[in-house]
Amino acid sequence: MKEIARRTSQAAPRVQAFEFNDLSACPRFLRESIIESLGNGLRWGRVFDGVGPVFADFCRRAGCESVLDLCSGSGEPVSMLLEALARQGLPPVRFVLSDLLPNTAAMERVSGRHPGLVEVTREPVDATCVPTHLDRPARTIINALHHFPPDVAARLIADAVAKRRALFIVESFPRSLARMAATLPALGIAALANPFLTPQDRWLKAFSTYAVPLVPVIGLWDAAVSALRIHDQDDLRAMAARASAYDWEYREIPFFPGGRAMAFFGIPL
C-alpha cells in the first residue's frame, strides 16, 4: 500500500450517532431541506475541485470510462464531481446512479443536467452485493460511506474487491470537527438561500428556516455527526487489508478556507 497523505493529528474516536437525515420519522420537507442545502453548500464551496484531478488520474490508471456510483442519494455528489472535472478541462466520465432506496426524481434532475454522462438505475441496489448486470469496471461512494457502521462498510469494500472492481471513496472532510467547520460558511449560506431555490414546499421550508430555525439547527447537528462518523485512514486500511493485488491510496485534498476532502481508492493490480 502506498502512503500518500501525511497524518497531521490523531483522529477523534468514531461515533455511530444518528443524523436526522437518516431517520424515516424526519418530515420529508426537513430531510429535503438538509439534502438540498448540503448539495448547494458543497457546490458553492468548491469542495471537490481538488478531488477532480485525483479522480481523473484514478480513472486513467484503472482504465475505466464508466463508473457505478453507490449510495447515490440525490445524485448531487456525482454532479459536483462532474462539474469539477469540467471546470478543469479533464475528461468526463459516465456514471450510473444507484441506491438501495433510489430517489429517482432527484436523480433524474441530475441526469438532465449532464446529458449522456449520467444514467439512473431505478431498481434497489445493495452496495454490499452489487448485481452483475449493473456493475461497471469502477465504483464510487461519494459522501456516503460514513453512514454505515464499520462491519457494513467493510462488506461494501469486500464486494468490490471480490469482483475486482476499482473503488473510489470520497468524503468532504476527514474525521475532524475543525475540518468540517471549513464547510460551514458555504453550508450556512446555502441553508438560508434554499427556500428561494427549492423546487417544492417553499413556504414550509422558509418557515422552518427563518421563523422556527429547525433547518439550521438540524443541519448543524447532522454536519457535526457526519464528521464524527467518518471512517479514518486507519479504519479504511484495516477494511482493505485482506485485499490482495490491490494498490490502495489515501489522500487529504485541501480546499478554501482550511478544509480538506478525503479520498481513499484502490485499483486492482
N, C-alpha and C positions, 0 to 999 in steps of 0.2 A: 504493500500500500504506500502511496506517495503521501508525504506530509507537505501540504501546501500552505495552510494558514498557521501563523504563529499564535498560540494561545496567550492572550494578554492577562487573563484573570481566571480564577476558579469560578465555574458556573454555580449559580444558586441551585439548591436541590429542586428536582422536578416535582410539580404539584399537579395531581389529576383532579382539579376542581371543575365545576360546571361553568359553561358560558350560556347566557340567556339565549343566544343564537341557536344553541343546540337543543333547547327544550321545546318539545311539541306543545307544551302548555303556554308558551310565549305567544301572545297575539300576533297574527300574521303581519299586521302593519308595523309593529315594533321590530319584528325579525327582518322585514324588508328594509326598514329604515337603517338598521345596523349594516346590513349587507350592502345597500346602495352607498351609504356613507363611506364604508370601508373601501369599496371599489374606487370611488371618486378620489378619496383622500390619498390612497397609494398611487393612483394615476397622477394626480396633481403634484405629489411629492417626488415623482420620477424615481421611485424606489427600485424599479427593475432596469433602469438604464445601464447600470454596470453589469447586470446579470446577462444582458443581451449578448455581448461578445463571448462570455463564458459558455453560454448555451449554444451559440453558433459553432464554437470550437468542439463542444461535446458532440453535436450532430455530425460534424465533419469527421471526427475520429470514429464515431460509431457507424458511419456510413448510412445514415438514415435521413430520409426526406419526409417521412410520415411518422407521427407520434400519437400514441393513445394517452390522453390526459385522464387520470383517475381522480375521483372525488372532485369533480369539476365545479360543483355548486352552481353558481350563476353563470360560470364561464368567463367572468371578468378577469381573473388572473391570467388566463391564456390570452385574452385580448390585450392586456397590458404588456405581456411578453412579446407578442407580435408587433405592437406599436414600438417597443424598444428596439427590436430588430430593424424595423423600417426607418426609424429616425437616424440610425447609424449606417444605413445602406447595406445591411447584412442580408444574406439570402433568406427568403421566407421559408417557413416550414408548414406543412399541412398537419392540422390537428384534428383528432376525433375526440369530442367531449363525451364524458360518461360519468355516471354517478349511480349509487345504489338507489337513491330516490331522486331521479332526474327532474330538475326544474326546466322543463323543455321550453316554456315560454321565454325565460331569461336566456337560455342557451341559444334559441333561435334568433333573438335580438343580436347576440354576439356574432352568430353566423352571418347575419345580414350585413354587419359592418365589415366583415372580412370575406367577401365572396371568393369561392374557390379554395379557401385556406382552412375553413372551419366546418366540420361535419358534426351533426348532432346524433347521438345514439339515444333512442327513446326507451330501450329496454333497460331494466335494472342491471347494473354491473357490480359484482362483488370484487373489490380491489385485491382481495386475498386469493381469488381464484378466477382469473380473467378467462372468459370463453375464447377458444381458439379462433373463431370466426371474426372476432372483433380486434384481436391483438395486432400490434404493429411492431416493427423492429426495436422501437424505443418507447418508454413510458415516462410520463411526467406526473409529479404530485406537487402542486403549487399552492402554498399557504394552507395545506390541509393535513399534513401528517401529524401535527400537534394535537389534533382532535382525538387521536387513537391512543389507547394505553400501550405500553411497551410490547406486550405479547402480540397484539393485533398489528402494530407497526412492523414487528419482526416478521410476521407471516406475510405481510404485504411485500416486503423486500425479498423474502424467501421465494414467493411465487414468481417474481421477475427473474430471480437467479435460476430457479429450476427450469424456466423456459428460455434461458439465455437471452434475455432482453436487456438492452441498455436502460439505465434508470437514472432520472434527474429529479432530485428533490430540492425544492426551494421554500424558504420561509423568509418573511420580511425582516426578521431580526433574530439574533441568537437568543438563548435563554438569559435575558438581561433586561431588567426594568429600565435601566438607563438607556440602552439602545432602543428599546421600544418607545421611550419618551421622544426620540427624534422624529417619530411619525405623528406625534400629537398635534402640532400646529396645522398640518395639512388635513388630518382627520377631523379636527375641531371645525375648521372652515367648511369642510365637506358636510358635516352634520348640520350646521346652520343653514347651508345652502340647499340641502336636499329637498325640503318641502317645495321649493320652486322648480326642481329638476325631475322629481319622481313622476313616473307615468300614471300613478293612481293614488287615491286616498290622500290628496294633498292637504285638505283641511285637517284631517285626523292626524297626519304626521306633523303638520305645523303646530297643532295644539299640544302634542306630546313632545315637541322640541322647545317651544317658546313659553307657553303658558304653564305647563307642568313638565319640567325638563327631564322626562324619563329617558329620552333618546341619548342625551349627553351622559347621563349617569350610567345607564346600562352599557353604553358604548365604551366608557372608560373602564368599567368592570371587565368587560369582555376582552379589551385590549391588554389589560394587566394579566388576566388569567391566561390569555394566549401566550404571553411572554413566558410565564412560569410553567406552561405545559410543553414548551419546545423540547424536542429531543436534541441534546447537545452532541458535540463531536464524539465524545467517548461512548455515548449511548448508541449512536449510529454505527460506529465502527464495530461495536460489540454485536449489533444485529447482523452486520455483514461479515463477521469473522469467519463463518463457515463456508462462505462463497469462494470456491476455488477457481483459479484462472480468471479473475476479475481485477481490473485496475480501478481502485476507489480513490476519490479525491474529495477533500473538504476545503471550502473557501468561505471567507467572510469578505463581502464586497461593499466598499463604502459608498454612501450617498449623503448628500447635504440635507440637514446640518448635523453631522456627527452620528448618523445612523450606519448600520451595517446589515445588508441582506446576507442570508446564509444559504450556501448551496452544498449539497452532498451528492455525488454522482459516481456511478460505476459503469464500466464498459467491459464486455466480455473480451478476453484476450484470444 
